[in-house]
């Protein structure tokens, strides 16, 4: 059978303490740093796109810039999305826009909406 239950608890606490100390001493994960590096501020995006800050804000408010995320008073952009948007470099055709609209309407949660 088991020895004194208090000794068992103490042994387990020592193991848990050692694990916590090991976790504290580990360097932060690289993924977290990379995620933070993937977010661009308005200044960084303006430099990347060679546009002025007011143009960035204007295009974002018009929905012309993808990947934007507002956090309080600050605006951030996902670098991967911006780069892929630049590489795509084309506007959607009418057929593609209609296809997206149909997909949106078919997935719409509004009941009784028939599009007319």
C-alpha positions as CSV (number, residue, x, y, z in Angstrom):
1,X,0.0,0.0,0.0
2,X,0.9,3.7,-0.2
3,X,3.1,5.3,2.4
4,X,2.1,8.3,4.4
5,X,-0.3,10.3,2.2
6,X,1.3,13.6,3.3
7,X,4.7,12.4,2.0
8,X,3.0,11.5,-1.3
9,X,1.5,14.9,-1.6
10,X,4.8,16.6,-0.7
11,X,6.6,14.5,-3.4
12,X,4.0,15.5,-6.0
13,X,4.3,19.2,-5.0
14,X,8.0,19.1,-5.5
15,X,7.5,17.6,-9.0
16,X,5.0,20.3,-9.8
17,X,7.3,23.1,-8.5
18,X,10.1,21.8,-10.7
19,X,7.9,21.7,-13.7
20,X,6.8,25.3,-13.1
21,X,10.4,26.4,-12.7
22,X,11.3,24.7,-16.0
23,X,8.4,26.4,-17.7
24,X,9.4,29.9,-16.4
25,X,13.0,29.4,-17.6
26,X,12.1,28.4,-21.1
27,X,12.4,31.2,-23.7
28,X,9.2,32.4,-25.3
29,X,8.0,30.5,-28.3
30,X,9.2,31.7,-31.7
31,X,5.6,31.5,-33.1
32,X,4.4,34.3,-30.8
33,X,7.3,36.6,-31.9
34,X,6.6,35.8,-35.6
35,X,2.9,36.6,-35.1
36,X,3.7,40.0,-33.7
37,X,6.1,40.6,-36.5
38,X,3.4,39.8,-39.0
39,X,1.2,42.7,-37.8
40,X,1.9,46.0,-39.5
41,X,1.0,49.5,-38.1
42,X,-0.3,52.2,-40.4
43,X,3.1,53.7,-40.6
44,X,4.7,50.4,-41.6
45,X,2.0,49.7,-44.2
46,X,2.3,53.2,-45.6
47,X,6.1,52.7,-46.0
48,X,5.5,49.2,-47.6
49,X,2.9,50.5,-50.1
50,X,4.5,53.9,-50.6
51,X,1.3,55.6,-49.7
52,X,0.5,58.4,-47.2
53,X,-1.2,57.6,-43.8
54,X,-4.4,59.4,-44.7
55,X,-4.6,57.3,-47.9
56,X,-4.2,54.1,-45.8
57,X,-7.0,55.2,-43.5
58,X,-9.2,56.3,-46.4
59,X,-8.7,53.0,-48.3
60,X,-9.3,51.0,-45.2
61,X,-12.6,52.8,-44.4
62,X,-13.7,52.2,-48.0
63,X,-12.9,48.5,-47.7
64,X,-10.2,48.6,-50.3
65,X,-7.4,47.3,-48.0
66,X,-7.7,43.7,-46.7
67,X,-6.4,42.3,-43.5
68,X,-7.2,45.3,-41.3
69,X,-7.8,44.9,-37.6
70,X,-8.8,47.7,-35.3
71,X,-7.6,47.5,-31.7
72,X,-8.8,50.5,-29.7
73,X,-7.6,53.6,-31.6
74,X,-4.9,51.7,-33.4
75,X,-5.2,49.9,-36.8
76,X,-3.1,46.9,-37.7
77,X,-2.7,44.9,-40.9
78,X,-1.8,41.3,-41.4
79,X,1.4,41.3,-43.5
80,X,0.7,38.0,-45.2
81,X,-2.7,39.1,-46.3
82,X,-1.4,42.4,-47.6
83,X,1.5,40.7,-49.5
84,X,-0.9,38.1,-51.1
85,X,-3.3,41.0,-52.0
86,X,-0.5,42.9,-53.7
87,X,0.6,39.7,-55.6
88,X,-2.9,39.0,-56.8
89,X,-3.0,42.6,-58.2
90,X,-6.4,42.2,-59.8
91,X,-10.0,43.1,-59.2
92,X,-12.7,40.4,-59.0
93,X,-14.7,39.9,-62.2
94,X,-18.5,40.4,-62.1
95,X,-19.0,36.6,-62.2
96,X,-16.7,36.2,-59.2
97,X,-18.5,38.9,-57.3
98,X,-21.9,37.3,-58.1
99,X,-20.5,33.9,-57.0
100,X,-19.4,35.4,-53.7
101,X,-22.7,37.1,-53.2
102,X,-24.6,33.9,-53.8
103,X,-22.4,32.0,-51.4
104,X,-23.0,34.7,-48.8
105,X,-26.7,34.7,-49.3
106,X,-26.8,30.9,-49.1
107,X,-24.9,31.0,-45.8
108,X,-26.9,33.9,-44.5
109,X,-28.5,33.3,-41.2
110,X,-31.4,35.7,-41.9
111,X,-34.5,33.7,-42.2
112,X,-37.1,34.5,-44.8
113,X,-34.7,36.5,-46.9
114,X,-35.0,35.6,-50.6
115,X,-32.8,38.3,-52.1
116,X,-35.7,40.4,-53.6
